């Protein structure tokens, strides 16, 4: 077929917009829609039930601190804060350890799935009066 000769074939009919969203006969699209919907619902539920760190809840409910500690660590809320800022935000620590590095420990309450003699603490390490490291520390009480 030459380009300069007219083409007598009929033109294909264009799909309408609603035909792209017709999931009645397309099983792959149905599976994709189900997986996408599941992902959105799971992400929404995780966000809804995750406990966010709040200063008021940290101070008023010390036995539920283990629910907020992940948000506190992951969002780096305490990094580069001074000792005074940390005490104003979290309240007085359970223990202060003095060595070459200053360390504050906050009790996190009764964490689920822990043995009876294992206690979890928020470990805050200071270098030059600024928070350098925030992590969890487990201690075995006797």
N, C-alpha and C positions, 0 to 999 in steps of 0.2 A: 504494500500500500504506500502510495506517495503522499507527501505532505500537502501538495498543492491540489489534490483531488478531494472533493467533499466526501465526508463520511456519511453514509446513509443509515448507519446503525442507530437504533433508538437510544436516547439518553437514559441512564439509570435514574430511577426515581430516588430522590433524596429522602433520607430517613427523617422523620419528624423528631423533635426534641423529646417527646414523651416515649418514643421507641427506645431511646438509650436507657431509660429508667424502667423498662418493662422487665421485671424479674420473674415473671410467671414461667417462662420456658427456658431460662438460662440458669442451670444448676450451679455453675461456677460463680456467677454473680450472687446467687443466694448464699452460698457458703462464705464468700468474701464479706457480704453484708452482716452475716451472723458473727463472724470473727471480729469485725470492726466494732460492732455493737457491744460484744462481750468485753473488748478492750476498753472502750469508753466507760462502760458501767463499772468494771473492776477498778479503773483508775479513779473514778469519782468516789467509789466507796472507800478506797484506801485513803484518799484525801479527807473525806468526811470524818472517818473514825480515828485518824491519826491525831494524837494529842500534841498540840503546839505548846511551846514554852511561853508562859506568861509569868511575870514577876509576882503577881498577886496569888496565883495558884501555887507557885513554888513555895512561897512563904506560909500560906494558910493550910496547905495539905502536904506535910512532909512525908507522909507514908505513900503518896502516889508520885513521888519525884521520878521513879524509875520509868514512868510512862513518858515524861517530858525530856529525859536526858538525851535521847537520840537527836531530837530537834536542836537542843542546845549545842551539842558537839558538831553535828553535820553543818549547821549554818554558821559556825565559827563566831558565835555571838560574843564570846569572852576574849578572843585573841586580841592582843595588844591593849588590853584594858589594865588600868592600875589596880592595886590592891583595894583601894578605897572604892573604886567603881564596882569591883566584884562584890565587895561586902554590901554596898548599897543595893545592888541588883539581887543578890542571892541571900542576903542576911549573914549572920555570924556563922563561920564554919564550925563543923563538929570538932575538927582537930587542925592544928597548925604545927607543921614539922619544920624545924629550922636546921639547915645544914648548909652546904655550899650553895644550894638552891632552896628557895622558900617554897613550901608545898602546903596547900590547903586541901582538906578532905571534907566533903559534904556527904552525909548519909542519904541514901536514896530510898529507904523504906524497904518493905518486903517485896522483892522481885519474884515473879512467878517462876516455877521450874528451878528453884535453887534448893540445895540441901539446907537443912535446918541450921547448920553451923557456918554457913557461908554468907558473908555480908558484902554488899556491893556499895562502893563509894564513888563519888565524882572526884577525880584527881586533877588538881589545877596546879601547874608548876609555873613559878615566876622566875624570870631572869632579868636583872636590872629593874625591878619593880614593875615589870610588864608581864602579862600572861604569855607564856611561850608554848605550853602544851596543855591540852585538856583531853582527858581520857577516862575510861572506867578502870577501877581497880577492885579486885576481889580479895577479901581478907577472910581467913578462917579463924573464927573465934573459938576459944576452948573453954 
